[in-house]
Amino acid sequence: MKERIMNLVVDVGNTRIKYAFFKGNRLVEMKCGVEELVRDMMQYKERGEHIRLLLSGSGSISESMRDGLTGLADESVEASSGMPLPLPVGYATPETLGIDRVAVCLGALQLFPGRPLLVVDSGTCVTFNYVNAEGVFIGGNISPGIGMRFRGLHDFTARLPLVEPDMTYGGVGRTTREAILNGVLDGMLFEIEGYVNRFRSAEKRGVVAVTGGGCAFLEGKLPEKVRFCPTLGVFGLNEILEFAKKS
């Protein structure tokens, strides 16, 4: 009888935990939350699935979380800077390169092979990641994310309030709340536009892909032909898991 294998990729971020189940390269489901993850793992085990786990963290992975998840999985791999990767890395300090940045680039390469890529991941931080036409990760930049920008204005001033992001923003603020909201979100939007325009002027065949939790605040506001792909990270992690299995 053929073994039923389910790939599980877990991305422990700085603000939330995302996870996705795959059958081979097919995404079955993607969710957030530790309690939900444990429940789903137990349900798949009860159905007779063999779970192969990749645990990856740009945030902190506690020992209890690690032990709990690896204990439920039938096989497990933890992402690290020294692990084999299916993406050639031309980075001066590969030991400091976050697997999350590699993963979003791998996800984009599945959709746009053979094209120069700028992959923007808007999460706790905003990362700008570049892959050349030969499929080599060549580097990128890191900037504060939406929450960090709002929190910084509040934490490092005496009177500015902590403002929550809102889908409706832009223009001239008529109140302090509006001024902060527009300043943060327009500021991030204009920053990303600058990267997109510079990349497009240098790479006529290039593709810009945007992913991450901040996508909702950017979609419809960036230049035409920017691709919004919220699942790039989990597809890339699944590719890393498949590569690790073969290695």
CYANA upper distance limits for C-alpha pairs under 8 A (distance plus 0.5 A):
  3 GLU  CA     49 GLU  CA      8.38
  3 GLU  CA     50 HIS  CA      7.73
  4 ARG  CA     48 GLY  CA      7.58
  4 ARG  CA     49 GLU  CA      5.64
  4 ARG  CA     50 HIS  CA      6.27
  5 ILE  CA     23 LYS  CA      7.57
  5 ILE  CA     49 GLU  CA      6.16
  5 ILE  CA     50 HIS  CA      5.10
  5 ILE  CA     51 ILE  CA      6.45
  5 ILE  CA     52 ARG  CA      7.56
  6 MET  CA     21 PHE  CA      7.08
  6 MET  CA     22 PHE  CA      6.40
  6 MET  CA     23 LYS  CA      5.92
  6 MET  CA     24 GLY  CA      8.03
  6 MET  CA     49 GLU  CA      6.68
  6 MET  CA     50 HIS  CA      6.40
  6 MET  CA     51 ILE  CA      5.41
  6 MET  CA     52 ARG  CA      6.63
  7 ASN  CA     21 PHE  CA      6.10
  7 ASN  CA     22 PHE  CA      5.40
  7 ASN  CA     23 LYS  CA      6.70
  7 ASN  CA     24 GLY  CA      7.50
  7 ASN  CA     51 ILE  CA      6.42
  7 ASN  CA     52 ARG  CA      5.38
  7 ASN  CA     53 LEU  CA      6.62
  7 ASN  CA     54 LEU  CA      8.46
  7 ASN  CA    238 ASN  CA      7.73
  7 ASN  CA    241 LEU  CA      8.37
  8 LEU  CA     19 TYR  CA      7.58
  8 LEU  CA     20 ALA  CA      6.26
  8 LEU  CA     21 PHE  CA      5.10
  8 LEU  CA     22 PHE  CA      6.84
  8 LEU  CA     51 ILE  CA      7.15
  8 LEU  CA     52 ARG  CA      6.44
  8 LEU  CA     53 LEU  CA      5.25
  8 LEU  CA     54 LEU  CA      6.77
  8 LEU  CA    238 ASN  CA      8.16
  9 VAL  CA     19 TYR  CA      6.06
  9 VAL  CA     20 ALA  CA      5.97
  9 VAL  CA     21 PHE  CA      7.14
  9 VAL  CA     53 LEU  CA      6.37
  9 VAL  CA     54 LEU  CA      5.30
  9 VAL  CA     55 LEU  CA      6.69
  9 VAL  CA     56 SER  CA      8.11
  9 VAL  CA    234 VAL  CA      7.21
  9 VAL  CA    237 LEU  CA      6.79
  9 VAL  CA    238 ASN  CA      6.72
  9 VAL  CA    241 LEU  CA      8.29
 10 VAL  CA     17 ILE  CA      7.67
 10 VAL  CA     18 LYS  CA      6.45
 10 VAL  CA     19 TYR  CA      4.84
 10 VAL  CA     20 ALA  CA      7.23
 10 VAL  CA     53 LEU  CA      8.08
 10 VAL  CA     54 LEU  CA      6.69
 10 VAL  CA     55 LEU  CA      5.51
 10 VAL  CA     56 SER  CA      6.44
 10 VAL  CA     57 GLY  CA      8.48
 11 ASP  CA     17 ILE  CA      6.26
 11 ASP  CA     18 LYS  CA      5.67
 11 ASP  CA     19 TYR  CA      6.50
 11 ASP  CA     55 LEU  CA      7.02
 11 ASP  CA     56 SER  CA      5.47
 11 ASP  CA     57 GLY  CA      6.02
 11 ASP  CA     58 SER  CA      8.13
 11 ASP  CA    100 ASP  CA      8.47
 11 ASP  CA    234 VAL  CA      8.31
 12 VAL  CA     16 ARG  CA      7.08
 12 VAL  CA     17 ILE  CA      5.07
 12 VAL  CA     18 LYS  CA      7.04
 12 VAL  CA     55 LEU  CA      8.20
 12 VAL  CA     56 SER  CA      6.57
 12 VAL  CA     57 GLY  CA      4.84
 12 VAL  CA     58 SER  CA      6.77
 12 VAL  CA     59 GLY  CA      6.06
 12 VAL  CA     60 SER  CA      7.60
 12 VAL  CA     61 ILE  CA      7.31
 13 GLY  CA     17 ILE  CA      6.15
 13 GLY  CA     18 LYS  CA      8.09
 13 GLY  CA     57 GLY  CA      6.35
 13 GLY  CA     58 SER  CA      5.69
 13 GLY  CA     59 GLY  CA      4.98
 13 GLY  CA     60 SER  CA      8.11
 14 ASN  CA     58 SER  CA      7.02
 14 ASN  CA     59 GLY  CA      4.84
 14 ASN  CA     60 SER  CA      7.74
 14 ASN  CA    124 THR  CA      7.01
 15 THR  CA     59 GLY  CA      8.29
 15 THR  CA    124 THR  CA      7.36
 16 ARG  CA     32 CYS  CA      7.59
 16 ARG  CA     33 GLY  CA      7.52
 17 ILE  CA     32 CYS  CA      6.00
 17 ILE  CA     33 GLY  CA      5.96
 17 ILE  CA     34 VAL  CA      7.27
 18 LYS  CA     30 MET  CA      7.85
 18 LYS  CA     31 LYS  CA      6.38
 18 LYS  CA     32 CYS  CA      4.91
 18 LYS  CA     33 GLY  CA      7.12
 19 TYR  CA     30 MET  CA      6.21
 19 TYR  CA     31 LYS  CA      6.07
 19 TYR  CA     32 CYS  CA      6.58
 19 TYR  CA     37 LEU  CA      7.69
 19 TYR  CA    234 VAL  CA      7.92
 20 ALA  CA     27 LEU  CA      7.72
 20 ALA  CA     28 VAL  CA      7.84
 20 ALA  CA     29 GLU  CA      6.09
 20 ALA  CA     30 MET  CA      4.65
 20 ALA  CA     31 LYS  CA      6.89
 20 ALA  CA    234 VAL  CA      7.01
 21 PHE  CA     27 LEU  CA      6.75
 21 PHE  CA     28 VAL  CA      5.91
 21 PHE  CA     29 GLU  CA      6.01
 21 PHE  CA     30 MET  CA      7.06
 22 PHE  CA     26 ARG  CA      5.87
 22 PHE  CA     27 LEU  CA      5.06
 22 PHE  CA     28 VAL  CA      5.69
 22 PHE  CA     29 GLU  CA      7.85
 22 PHE  CA    238 ASN  CA      7.97
 23 LYS  CA     27 LEU  CA      7.09
 23 LYS  CA     28 VAL  CA      7.18
 25 ASN  CA    235 PHE  CA      8.29
 25 ASN  CA    238 ASN  CA      7.82
 25 ASN  CA    239 GLU  CA      8.22
 27 LEU  CA    235 PHE  CA      8.31
 31 LYS  CA     36 GLU  CA      8.34
 31 LYS  CA     37 LEU  CA      8.32
 32 CYS  CA     36 GLU  CA      7.64
 32 CYS  CA     37 LEU  CA      7.91
 33 GLY  CA     37 LEU  CA      6.68
 34 VAL  CA     38 VAL  CA      6.79
 35 GLU  CA     39 ARG  CA      6.73
 36 GLU  CA     40 ASP  CA      6.57
 37 LEU  CA     41 MET  CA      6.62
 38 VAL  CA     42 MET  CA      6.76
 38 VAL  CA     69 LEU  CA      7.86
 39 ARG  CA     43 GLN  CA      6.78
 40 ASP  CA     44 TYR  CA      6.70
 41 MET  CA     45 LYS  CA      6.67
 41 MET  CA     51 ILE  CA      8.36
 41 MET  CA     72 LEU  CA      7.64
 41 MET  CA     73 ALA  CA      8.32
 42 MET  CA     46 GLU  CA      6.66
 42 MET  CA     72 LEU  CA      7.95
 43 GLN  CA     47 ARG  CA      6.92
 44 TYR  CA     48 GLY  CA      7.11
 44 TYR  CA     49 GLU  CA      6.00
 44 TYR  CA     51 ILE  CA      8.44
 45 LYS  CA     49 GLU  CA      5.62
 45 LYS  CA     50 HIS  CA      7.31
 45 LYS  CA     51 ILE  CA      7.91
 50 HIS  CA     73 ALA  CA      8.17
 50 HIS  CA     74 ASP  CA      6.56
 51 ILE  CA     73 ALA  CA      5.72
 51 ILE  CA     74 ASP  CA      5.82
 51 ILE  CA     75 GLU  CA      7.07
 52 ARG  CA     73 ALA  CA      6.71
 52 ARG  CA     74 ASP  CA      6.53
 52 ARG  CA     75 GLU  CA      5.26
 52 ARG  CA     76 SER  CA      6.31
 53 LEU  CA     70 THR  CA      7.93
 53 LEU  CA     73 ALA  CA      6.68
 53 LEU  CA     74 ASP  CA      8.30
 53 LEU  CA     75 GLU  CA      6.55
 53 LEU  CA     76 SER  CA      5.01
 53 LEU  CA     77 VAL  CA      6.66
 53 LEU  CA    241 LEU  CA      8.29
 54 LEU  CA     76 SER  CA      6.37
 54 LEU  CA     77 VAL  CA      5.39
 54 LEU  CA     78 GLU  CA      6.16
 54 LEU  CA     79 ALA  CA      7.33
 54 LEU  CA    237 LEU  CA      8.04
 54 LEU  CA    238 ASN  CA      8.33
 54 LEU  CA    241 LEU  CA      6.52
 55 LEU  CA     76 SER  CA      7.99
 55 LEU  CA     77 VAL  CA      6.82
 55 LEU  CA     78 GLU  CA      5.22
 55 LEU  CA     79 ALA  CA      6.59
 56 SER  CA     78 GLU  CA      6.53
 56 SER  CA     79 ALA  CA      5.50
 56 SER  CA     80 SER  CA      8.34
 56 SER  CA     99 ILE  CA      7.76
 56 SER  CA    100 ASP  CA      8.28
 57 GLY  CA     61 ILE  CA      6.94
 57 GLY  CA     79 ALA  CA      8.06
 57 GLY  CA     99 ILE  CA      8.35
 57 GLY  CA    100 ASP  CA      8.22
 58 SER  CA     98 GLY  CA      7.07
 58 SER  CA     99 ILE  CA      8.01
 58 SER  CA    100 ASP  CA      7.20
 61 ILE  CA     65 MET  CA      7.05
 61 ILE  CA     66 ARG  CA      7.10
 62 SER  CA     66 ARG  CA      6.70
 63 GLU  CA     67 ASP  CA      6.47
 64 SER  CA     68 GLY  CA      6.44
 65 MET  CA     69 LEU  CA      6.59
 66 ARG  CA     70 THR  CA      6.48
 67 ASP  CA     71 GLY  CA      6.23
 68 GLY  CA     72 LEU  CA      6.95
 69 LEU  CA     73 ALA  CA      6.78
 70 THR  CA     74 ASP  CA      8.15
 70 THR  CA     75 GLU  CA      7.95
 70 THR  CA     76 SER  CA      6.47
 77 VAL  CA    241 LEU  CA      8.14
 77 VAL  CA    244 ALA  CA      8.49
 79 ALA  CA     83 MET  CA      7.29
 79 ALA  CA     99 ILE  CA      7.45
 80 SER  CA     99 ILE  CA      7.72
 81 SER  CA     94 PRO  CA      7.29
 81 SER  CA     95 GLU  CA      5.55
 81 SER  CA     96 THR  CA      7.53
 81 SER  CA     97 LEU  CA      7.31
 81 SER  CA     98 GLY  CA      7.89
 81 SER  CA     99 ILE  CA      7.66
 82 GLY  CA     95 GLU  CA      7.43
 83 MET  CA    244 ALA  CA      8.38
 84 PRO  CA    243 PHE  CA      8.10
 84 PRO  CA    244 ALA  CA      7.08
 84 PRO  CA    247 SER  CA      7.82
 85 LEU  CA    240 ILE  CA      6.68
 85 LEU  CA    243 PHE  CA      7.43
 85 LEU  CA    244 ALA  CA      8.07
 86 PRO  CA    239 GLU  CA      8.09
 86 PRO  CA    240 ILE  CA      7.01
 86 PRO  CA    243 PHE  CA      6.82
 87 LEU  CA    102 VAL  CA      7.94
 87 LEU  CA    106 LEU  CA      7.42
 87 LEU  CA    135 GLY  CA      7.65
 87 LEU  CA    136 VAL  CA      6.98
 87 LEU  CA    137 PHE  CA      7.49
 88 PRO  CA    135 GLY  CA      7.68
 88 PRO  CA    136 VAL  CA      5.48
 88 PRO  CA    137 PHE  CA      6.74
 89 VAL  CA     94 PRO  CA      7.70
 89 VAL  CA    136 VAL  CA      6.27
 89 VAL  CA    137 PHE  CA      5.36
 89 VAL  CA    138 ILE  CA      6.99
 90 GLY  CA     94 PRO  CA      8.44
 90 GLY  CA    136 VAL  CA      7.00
 90 GLY  CA    137 PHE  CA      6.26
 90 GLY  CA    138 ILE  CA      5.37
 90 GLY  CA    139 GLY  CA      7.66
 91 TYR  CA     97 LEU  CA      8.41
 91 TYR  CA    137 PHE  CA      7.73
 91 TYR  CA    138 ILE  CA      6.29
 91 TYR  CA    139 GLY  CA      6.25
 93 THR  CA     97 LEU  CA      7.37
 97 LEU  CA    101 ARG  CA      7.86
 97 LEU  CA    102 VAL  CA      8.41
 98 GLY  CA    102 VAL  CA      7.40
 99 ILE  CA    103 ALA  CA      6.51
100 ASP  CA    104 VAL  CA      6.90
100 ASP  CA    233 GLY  CA      7.22
100 ASP  CA    237 LEU  CA      8.44
101 ARG  CA    105 CYS  CA      7.03
101 ARG  CA    121 ASP  CA      8.43
101 ARG  CA    127 THR  CA      8.02
101 ARG  CA    129 ASN  CA      7.47
102 VAL  CA    106 LEU  CA      6.74
102 VAL  CA    137 PHE  CA      8.19
102 VAL  CA    236 GLY  CA      7.98
103 ALA  CA    107 GLY  CA      6.69
103 ALA  CA    232 LEU  CA      7.76
103 ALA  CA    233 GLY  CA      5.60
103 ALA  CA    234 VAL  CA      7.74
103 ALA  CA    235 PHE  CA      7.91
103 ALA  CA    236 GLY  CA      4.58
103 ALA  CA    237 LEU  CA      5.79
103 ALA  CA    240 ILE  CA      8.06
104 VAL  CA    108 ALA  CA      6.72
104 VAL  CA    119 VAL  CA      7.55
104 VAL  CA    121 ASP  CA      7.94
104 VAL  CA    211 THR  CA      8.25
104 VAL  CA    232 LEU  CA      5.46
104 VAL  CA    233 GLY  CA      4.84
104 VAL  CA    234 VAL  CA      8.27
104 VAL  CA    235 PHE  CA      8.33
104 VAL  CA    236 GLY  CA      6.23
105 CYS  CA    109 LEU  CA      6.63
105 CYS  CA    117 LEU  CA      8.47
105 CYS  CA    119 VAL  CA      6.84
105 CYS  CA    129 ASN  CA      7.73
105 CYS  CA    130 TYR  CA      8.41
105 CYS  CA    131 VAL  CA      7.68
105 CYS  CA    137 PHE  CA      8.22
105 CYS  CA    232 LEU  CA      8.05
105 CYS  CA    233 GLY  CA      8.40
105 CYS  CA    236 GLY  CA      7.57
106 LEU  CA    110 GLN  CA      6.93
106 LEU  CA    232 LEU  CA      8.10
106 LEU  CA    233 GLY  CA      8.44
106 LEU  CA    235 PHE  CA      8.06
106 LEU  CA    236 GLY  CA      5.19
106 LEU  CA    239 GLU  CA      7.91
107 GLY  CA    111 LEU  CA      7.45
107 GLY  CA    231 THR  CA      8.26
107 GLY  CA    232 LEU  CA      4.86
107 GLY  CA    233 GLY  CA      6.63
107 GLY  CA    234 VAL  CA      8.06
107 GLY  CA    235 PHE  CA      5.69
107 GLY  CA    236 GLY  CA      4.82
108 ALA  CA    112 PHE  CA      6.51
108 ALA  CA    113 PRO  CA      8.40
108 ALA  CA    117 LEU  CA      8.26
108 ALA  CA    119 VAL  CA      7.80
108 ALA  CA    209 ALA  CA      7.46
108 ALA  CA    232 LEU  CA      6.63
108 ALA  CA    236 GLY  CA      8.46
109 LEU  CA    113 PRO  CA      5.35
109 LEU  CA    114 GLY  CA      8.21
109 LEU  CA    135 GLY  CA      8.10
112 PHE  CA    207 VAL  CA      8.01
113 PRO  CA    135 GLY  CA      8.16
114 GLY  CA    133 ALA  CA      5.65
114 GLY  CA    134 GLU  CA      6.89
114 GLY  CA    135 GLY  CA      7.12
115 ARG  CA    132 ASN  CA      7.55
115 ARG  CA    133 ALA  CA      5.23
115 ARG  CA    134 GLU  CA      8.32
115 ARG  CA    135 GLY  CA      8.33
115 ARG  CA    205 ARG  CA      6.97
115 ARG  CA    206 GLY  CA      6.27
115 ARG  CA    207 VAL  CA      7.21
116 PRO  CA    130 TYR  CA      8.03
116 PRO  CA    131 VAL  CA      6.19
116 PRO  CA    132 ASN  CA      4.99
116 PRO  CA    133 ALA  CA      4.88
116 PRO  CA    134 GLU  CA      8.36
116 PRO  CA    135 GLY  CA      8.21
116 PRO  CA    203 GLU  CA      7.44
116 PRO  CA    205 ARG  CA      7.28
116 PRO  CA    206 GLY  CA      5.08
116 PRO  CA    207 VAL  CA      6.81
117 LEU  CA    129 ASN  CA      8.30
117 LEU  CA    130 TYR  CA      6.07
117 LEU  CA    131 VAL  CA      5.49
117 LEU  CA    132 ASN  CA      6.91
117 LEU  CA    133 ALA  CA      8.11
117 LEU  CA    206 GLY  CA      6.07
117 LEU  CA    207 VAL  CA      5.53
117 LEU  CA    208 VAL  CA      6.42
117 LEU  CA    209 ALA  CA      7.98
118 LEU  CA    128 PHE  CA      7.18
118 LEU  CA    129 ASN  CA      6.08
118 LEU  CA    130 TYR  CA      5.30
118 LEU  CA    131 VAL  CA      7.21
118 LEU  CA    196 VAL  CA      8.23
118 LEU  CA    199 PHE  CA      7.78
118 LEU  CA    206 GLY  CA      7.96
118 LEU  CA    207 VAL  CA      6.86
118 LEU  CA    208 VAL  CA      5.31
118 LEU  CA    209 ALA  CA      6.85
119 VAL  CA    127 THR  CA      8.42
119 VAL  CA    128 PHE  CA      6.41
119 VAL  CA    129 ASN  CA      5.52
119 VAL  CA    130 TYR  CA      6.93
119 VAL  CA    208 VAL  CA      6.39
119 VAL  CA    209 ALA  CA      5.36
119 VAL  CA    210 VAL  CA      6.37
119 VAL  CA    211 THR  CA      8.11
120 VAL  CA    126 VAL  CA      7.38
120 VAL  CA    127 THR  CA      6.18
120 VAL  CA    128 PHE  CA      5.28
120 VAL  CA    129 ASN  CA      6.85
120 VAL  CA    208 VAL  CA      8.05
120 VAL  CA    209 ALA  CA      6.69
120 VAL  CA    210 VAL  CA      5.18
120 VAL  CA    211 THR  CA      6.72
121 ASP  CA    125 CYS  CA      8.32
121 ASP  CA    126 VAL  CA      6.02
121 ASP  CA    127 THR  CA      5.70
121 ASP  CA    128 PHE  CA      7.24
121 ASP  CA    210 VAL  CA      6.41
121 ASP  CA    211 THR  CA      5.36
121 ASP  CA    212 GLY  CA      5.57
122 SER  CA    126 VAL  CA      4.95
122 SER  CA    127 THR  CA      7.18
122 SER  CA    145 GLY  CA      6.95
122 SER  CA    146 ILE  CA      8.46
122 SER  CA    210 VAL  CA      7.94
122 SER  CA    211 THR  CA      6.71
122 SER  CA    212 GLY  CA      5.18
122 SER  CA    213 GLY  CA      6.54
122 SER  CA    214 GLY  CA      5.42
122 SER  CA    215 CYS  CA      7.12
123 GLY  CA    145 GLY  CA      6.30
123 GLY  CA    146 ILE  CA      7.93
123 GLY  CA    212 GLY  CA      5.77
123 GLY  CA    213 GLY  CA      5.78
123 GLY  CA    214 GLY  CA      6.37
124 THR  CA    144 PRO  CA      7.55
124 THR  CA    145 GLY  CA      5.30
124 THR  CA    146 ILE  CA      7.43
124 THR  CA    147 GLY  CA      7.14
124 THR  CA    148 MET  CA      7.33
125 CYS  CA    142 ILE  CA      7.20
125 CYS  CA    143 SER  CA      6.22
125 CYS  CA    144 PRO  CA      5.15
125 CYS  CA    145 GLY  CA      4.45
125 CYS  CA    146 ILE  CA      8.08
125 CYS  CA    148 MET  CA      8.12
126 VAL  CA    142 ILE  CA      6.32
126 VAL  CA    143 SER  CA      5.54
126 VAL  CA    144 PRO  CA      6.35
126 VAL  CA    145 GLY  CA      5.55
127 THR  CA    140 GLY  CA      7.65
127 THR  CA    141 ASN  CA      6.23
127 THR  CA    142 ILE  CA      5.02
127 THR  CA    143 SER  CA      6.77
128 PHE  CA    140 GLY  CA      5.61
128 PHE  CA    141 ASN  CA      5.54
128 PHE  CA    142 ILE  CA      6.86
129 ASN  CA    137 PHE  CA      8.16
129 ASN  CA    138 ILE  CA      8.42
129 ASN  CA    139 GLY  CA      6.45
129 ASN  CA    140 GLY  CA      4.93
129 ASN  CA    141 ASN  CA      7.26
130 TYR  CA    137 PHE  CA      6.49
130 TYR  CA    138 ILE  CA      6.28
130 TYR  CA    139 GLY  CA      6.16
130 TYR  CA    140 GLY  CA      6.23
131 VAL  CA    135 GLY  CA      6.34
131 VAL  CA    136 VAL  CA      5.81
131 VAL  CA    137 PHE  CA      4.91
131 VAL  CA    138 ILE  CA      6.26
131 VAL  CA    139 GLY  CA      8.13
132 ASN  CA    136 VAL  CA      6.03
132 ASN  CA    137 PHE  CA      7.21
132 ASN  CA    138 ILE  CA      7.41
144 PRO  CA    148 MET  CA      6.30
144 PRO  CA    149 ARG  CA      6.77
145 GLY  CA    149 ARG  CA      6.76
146 ILE  CA    150 PHE  CA      6.99
146 ILE  CA    165 PRO  CA      8.27
146 ILE  CA    184 VAL  CA      7.69
146 ILE  CA    185 LEU  CA      7.74
146 ILE  CA    188 MET  CA      8.13
146 ILE  CA    214 GLY  CA      7.77
147 GLY  CA    151 ARG  CA      6.49
147 GLY  CA    165 PRO  CA      8.46
148 MET  CA    152 GLY  CA      6.36
149 ARG  CA    153 LEU  CA      6.96
149 ARG  CA    184 VAL  CA      6.96
150 PHE  CA    154 HIS  CA      7.11
150 PHE  CA    162 LEU  CA      6.87
150 PHE  CA    163 VAL  CA      6.74
150 PHE  CA    164 GLU  CA      7.95
150 PHE  CA    180 ILE  CA      8.14
150 PHE  CA    184 VAL  CA      7.30
151 ARG  CA    155 ASP  CA      6.41
151 ARG  CA    162 LEU  CA      6.81
152 GLY  CA    156 PHE  CA      6.31
153 LEU  CA    157 THR  CA      6.70
153 LEU  CA    160 LEU  CA      7.09
153 LEU  CA    161 PRO  CA      8.41
153 LEU  CA    162 LEU  CA      7.96
154 HIS  CA    158 ALA  CA      8.04
154 HIS  CA    159 ARG  CA      7.96
154 HIS  CA    160 LEU  CA      5.74
154 HIS  CA    161 PRO  CA      6.00
154 HIS  CA    162 LEU  CA      5.65
160 LEU  CA    176 THR  CA      8.35
161 PRO  CA    177 ARG  CA      7.96
163 VAL  CA    177 ARG  CA      6.97
163 VAL  CA    180 ILE  CA      7.61
163 VAL  CA    181 LEU  CA      7.29
164 GLU  CA    181 LEU  CA      8.22
165 PRO  CA    181 LEU  CA      7.03
165 PRO  CA    185 LEU  CA      8.32
166 ASP  CA    181 LEU  CA      7.91
166 ASP  CA    217 PHE  CA      8.40
167 MET  CA    216 ALA  CA      8.09
167 MET  CA    217 PHE  CA      6.34
169 TYR  CA    178 GLU  CA      8.25
169 TYR  CA    181 LEU  CA      7.09
169 TYR  CA    182 ASN  CA      5.92
169 TYR  CA    185 LEU  CA      7.63
169 TYR  CA    186 ASP  CA      8.04
170 GLY  CA    182 ASN  CA      5.45
170 GLY  CA    185 LEU  CA      8.09
170 GLY  CA    186 ASP  CA      6.53
171 GLY  CA    182 ASN  CA      7.19
172 VAL  CA    178 GLU  CA      8.34
172 VAL  CA    179 ALA  CA      7.44
172 VAL  CA    182 ASN  CA      7.81
173 GLY  CA    177 ARG  CA      8.16
173 GLY  CA    178 GLU  CA      5.01
173 GLY  CA    179 ALA  CA      4.66
173 GLY  CA    180 ILE  CA      8.26
173 GLY  CA    182 ASN  CA      7.09
174 ARG  CA    178 GLU  CA      6.69
174 ARG  CA    179 ALA  CA      7.31
175 THR  CA    179 ALA  CA      6.56
176 THR  CA    180 ILE  CA      6.71
177 ARG  CA    181 LEU  CA      6.57
178 GLU  CA    182 ASN  CA      6.36
179 ALA  CA    183 GLY  CA      6.30
180 ILE  CA    184 VAL  CA      6.47
181 LEU  CA    185 LEU  CA      6.62
182 ASN  CA    186 ASP  CA      5.85
182 ASN  CA    187 GLY  CA      8.03
183 GLY  CA    187 GLY  CA      5.99
184 VAL  CA    188 MET  CA      6.70
185 LEU  CA    189 LEU  CA      6.58
185 LEU  CA    217 PHE  CA      8.20
186 ASP  CA    190 PHE  CA      6.46
187 GLY  CA    191 GLU  CA      6.60
188 MET  CA    192 ILE  CA      6.72
189 LEU  CA    193 GLU  CA      6.63
189 LEU  CA    218 LEU  CA      7.26
189 LEU  CA    221 LYS  CA      8.23
189 LEU  CA    222 LEU  CA      7.87
190 PHE  CA    194 GLY  CA      6.65
191 GLU  CA    195 TYR  CA      7.11
192 ILE  CA    196 VAL  CA      6.67
193 GLU  CA    197 ASN  CA      6.54
193 GLU  CA    222 LEU  CA      6.96
193 GLU  CA    223 PRO  CA      7.79
194 GLY  CA    198 ARG  CA      6.65
195 TYR  CA    199 PHE  CA      6.56
196 VAL  CA    200 ARG  CA      6.55
196 VAL  CA    208 VAL  CA      7.50
197 ASN  CA    201 SER  CA      6.65
198 ARG  CA    202 ALA  CA      6.94
199 PHE  CA    203 GLU  CA      6.37
199 PHE  CA    206 GLY  CA      8.00
200 ARG  CA    204 LYS  CA      6.25
200 ARG  CA    205 ARG  CA      8.46
200 ARG  CA    206 GLY  CA      6.95
207 VAL  CA    226 VAL  CA      7.83
207 VAL  CA    227 ARG  CA      8.30
208 VAL  CA    225 LYS  CA      8.25
208 VAL  CA    226 VAL  CA      5.76
208 VAL  CA    227 ARG  CA      6.65
209 ALA  CA    226 VAL  CA      6.47
209 ALA  CA    227 ARG  CA      5.14
209 ALA  CA    228 PHE  CA      6.30
209 ALA  CA    229 CYS  CA      7.11
210 VAL  CA    215 CYS  CA      7.33
210 VAL  CA    226 VAL  CA      7.73
210 VAL  CA    227 ARG  CA      6.60
210 VAL  CA    228 PHE  CA      5.36
210 VAL  CA    229 CYS  CA      6.52
210 VAL  CA    230 PRO  CA      7.97
211 THR  CA    215 CYS  CA      6.42
211 THR  CA    228 PHE  CA      6.56
211 THR  CA    229 CYS  CA      5.72
211 THR  CA    230 PRO  CA      5.13
211 THR  CA    231 THR  CA      7.62
211 THR  CA    232 LEU  CA      7.06
211 THR  CA    233 GLY  CA      8.35
212 GLY  CA    230 PRO  CA      6.29
213 GLY  CA    230 PRO  CA      8.15
214 GLY  CA    218 LEU  CA      7.42
215 CYS  CA    219 GLU  CA      6.45
215 CYS  CA    228 PHE  CA      7.65
215 CYS  CA    230 PRO  CA      7.76
218 LEU  CA    222 LEU  CA      6.93
219 GLU  CA    228 PHE  CA      7.59
222 LEU  CA    226 VAL  CA      7.39
231 THR  CA    235 PHE  CA      6.90
232 LEU  CA    236 GLY  CA      6.63
233 GLY  CA    237 LEU  CA      6.69
234 VAL  CA    238 ASN  CA      6.62
235 PHE  CA    239 GLU  CA      6.82
236 GLY  CA    240 ILE  CA      6.85
237 LEU  CA    241 LEU  CA      6.73
238 ASN  CA    242 GLU  CA      6.68
239 GLU  CA    243 PHE  CA      6.59
240 ILE  CA    244 ALA  CA      6.56
241 LEU  CA    245 LYS  CA      6.76
242 GLU  CA    246 LYS  CA      7.02
243 PHE  CA    247 SER  CA      6.61
